[in-house]
Amino acid sequence: MSTTSTLPPLPATPQTVKIGIVSISDRASTGVYEDKGLPALKEWLAHALHNPIDFEARLIPDEKDGISATLVDLVNAGCSLVLTTGGTGPSPRDVTPEATLAVADKEMPGFGEQMRQISLAFVPTAILSRQVAVIRGQSLIINLPGQPKAIAETLEGLKAADGSQKVNGIFAAVPYCIDLIGGPYLETKDDVCKGFRPKTAVRTRG
């Protein structure tokens, strides 16, 4: 049996994708300090994807119902991927995981497990992080850490001194996950974070 892809060829240029990005912080949302989460997410995604991106950005406080409502709105707006940053620790105001699970059709525990594994290479307090990932409809929602450096580390993974991939980042699995739930075809830049697909799921340009 052939293992080559029988999927239709890709269009001449990468498909535009709509991505929701949400920074969750009481203080940043009220202007006490400058939000750094949204710029970090935009910069990394633009650097990692060949696809043109239509960003839907939100800066909101640590309120469970408000977070859940925002996630639902972004999914309903057609965001195939929604990334949140902030609010995943153990403090009383950290409610992002609960708000995310409240709107889930399916939980995807491997994403949180891998993020903590990556972060543990840098700080022992990574075990205090409670990031989750879920599917709602045809959208993948992932909670990321709150610091820009940690956002990049968990998305990209760990690289050896020679630049080879030492530990895969979570984004390597994102494009195929979105394929499986009926979303657009994400094309990653291999030098940043190479997306993995089985041979039968790889599409080429005609």
C-alpha positions in Angstrom: 0.0 0.0 0.0 1.3 3.5 -0.9 2.3 5.8 1.9 2.4 8.9 -0.3 -0.2 11.6 0.1 -3.3 11.6 -2.1 -4.5 14.9 -0.7 -5.2 17.8 -3.1 -2.3 20.1 -3.9 -1.8 23.3 -2.0 -2.7 26.6 -3.7 0.0 28.7 -5.2 0.5 30.7 -2.0 0.0 29.8 1.7 -3.6 30.1 3.0 -4.4 33.1 5.3 -5.2 31.9 8.8 -7.1 33.5 11.6 -5.5 33.1 15.0 -6.8 34.4 18.3 -4.3 35.6 20.8 -5.3 36.5 24.4 -3.3 38.1 27.2 -4.8 37.6 30.6 -3.7 39.9 33.3 -5.6 42.1 35.8 -2.8 44.7 35.9 -2.0 44.9 32.2 -5.6 45.1 31.2 -6.1 48.1 33.5 -2.9 49.8 32.3 -0.9 49.4 35.4 1.9 48.0 33.2 2.5 47.4 29.6 1.3 44.1 28.2 4.1 42.1 26.7 2.2 38.9 25.9 0.4 39.9 22.8 3.5 41.4 21.1 5.4 38.3 21.9 2.7 36.0 20.5 2.4 38.1 17.3 6.2 38.2 16.8 6.7 34.5 17.3 3.8 33.4 15.1 4.8 35.8 12.2 8.3 34.4 12.5 7.3 30.7 12.5 4.6 30.5 9.8 4.6 31.0 6.1 0.9 31.6 6.2 -0.3 35.2 6.3 -2.1 35.7 9.7 -5.2 37.6 10.5 -4.8 38.2 14.3 -7.7 38.6 16.7 -6.1 40.0 19.8 -7.7 40.5 23.3 -6.3 41.9 26.5 -8.5 40.9 29.4 -8.5 40.6 33.3 -8.3 37.4 35.3 -12.0 36.7 35.4 -13.1 33.1 34.7 -16.4 33.9 33.0 -14.8 36.7 30.9 -12.0 34.4 29.8 -14.4 31.6 28.8 -16.6 34.1 26.9 -13.6 35.5 25.0 -12.5 32.0 24.0 -15.9 31.2 22.7 -16.1 34.5 20.8 -12.8 33.8 19.1 -13.8 30.3 18.1 -17.1 31.6 16.7 -15.2 34.3 14.8 -13.4 31.5 12.9 -10.0 31.3 14.7 -8.6 27.9 14.0 -6.0 28.4 16.7 -6.3 30.4 20.0 -3.3 31.0 22.2 -3.6 32.5 25.7 -0.8 33.8 27.9 -1.0 34.3 31.6 -3.1 33.1 34.6 -1.9 29.5 34.8 -0.2 29.5 38.2 -1.5 28.4 41.6 -2.6 31.9 42.9 -6.3 32.6 43.6 -6.6 34.8 40.6 -5.0 32.3 38.2 -8.1 30.8 36.6 -7.1 30.5 32.9 -7.1 26.6 32.9 -10.5 26.4 34.6 -11.9 28.9 32.1 -10.4 27.0 29.2 -11.7 23.6 30.3 -15.2 25.1 30.8 -15.5 25.6 27.0 -13.8 22.4 25.9 -15.2 19.6 23.7 -12.0 17.6 24.2 -9.0 18.0 26.4 -5.5 17.5 24.8 -3.3 16.8 27.9 -0.1 16.2 25.9 0.4 19.9 25.3 0.5 20.8 28.9 2.7 17.9 29.8 5.3 18.9 27.1 5.2 22.6 28.1 6.1 21.7 31.7 8.8 19.3 30.6 10.4 22.0 28.5 10.2 24.7 31.2 11.6 22.3 33.8 14.9 22.5 31.9 15.1 26.1 33.0 13.3 26.5 36.3 12.1 24.0 39.0 8.9 26.1 39.5 7.7 24.9 36.1 5.8 22.2 38.1 3.6 25.0 39.4 2.3 25.7 35.9 -1.2 24.4 35.0 -1.4 25.0 31.3 -4.0 23.0 29.4 -5.0 22.7 25.7 -8.5 21.8 24.4 -10.4 21.5 21.2 -13.7 23.4 20.8 -15.4 22.7 17.5 -12.7 23.1 14.8 -10.4 25.2 17.0 -7.4 24.4 19.1 -7.0 26.4 22.3 -3.7 26.4 24.1 -2.7 28.1 27.4 0.9 29.3 27.2 3.2 30.7 30.0 3.1 34.4 30.8 6.7 35.5 30.0 7.7 36.2 26.4 10.9 34.1 26.8 8.9 31.1 28.2 6.4 31.5 25.4 9.1 31.1 22.7 10.8 28.2 24.6 7.6 26.1 24.9 6.5 26.8 21.3 10.0 26.2 19.7 11.4 23.6 22.1 15.1 23.2 23.1 18.0 23.2 20.7 21.5 21.9 21.1 24.6 24.1 20.7 24.9 23.1 17.0 21.3 24.2 16.4 19.8 20.7 16.1 16.5 20.0 17.8 17.0 18.6 21.3 13.4 18.6 22.6 10.4 19.3 20.4 8.4 22.3 21.1 4.6 22.0 21.3 4.1 23.9 18.0 5.5 21.0 16.1 2.3 19.1 16.7 -0.1 22.1 16.1 -0.4 22.0 12.3 -1.4 18.3 12.1 -3.8 18.7 15.1 -5.5 21.5 13.2 -5.6 19.3 10.1 -7.4 16.6 12.0 -10.1 18.9 13.3 -10.8 20.4 9.9 -8.8 23.6 10.1 -6.6 25.3 7.5 -3.2 23.9 6.4 -0.5 25.6 8.5 3.0 25.8 6.9 5.8 26.2 9.4 9.3 27.6 8.8 11.6 24.7 9.5 14.4 26.8 11.0 12.1 28.0 13.7 9.8 25.1 14.5 9.3 22.3 12.0 5.7 21.0 12.0 5.4 17.2 11.9 2.9 15.4 9.7 2.7 11.7 8.7 3.7 11.3 5.0 0.1 10.7 4.1 -1.0 14.1 5.5 1.7 16.2 3.7 0.4 18.3 0.9 2.6 19.8 -1.8 2.1 22.6 -4.3 0.9 21.6 -7.7 
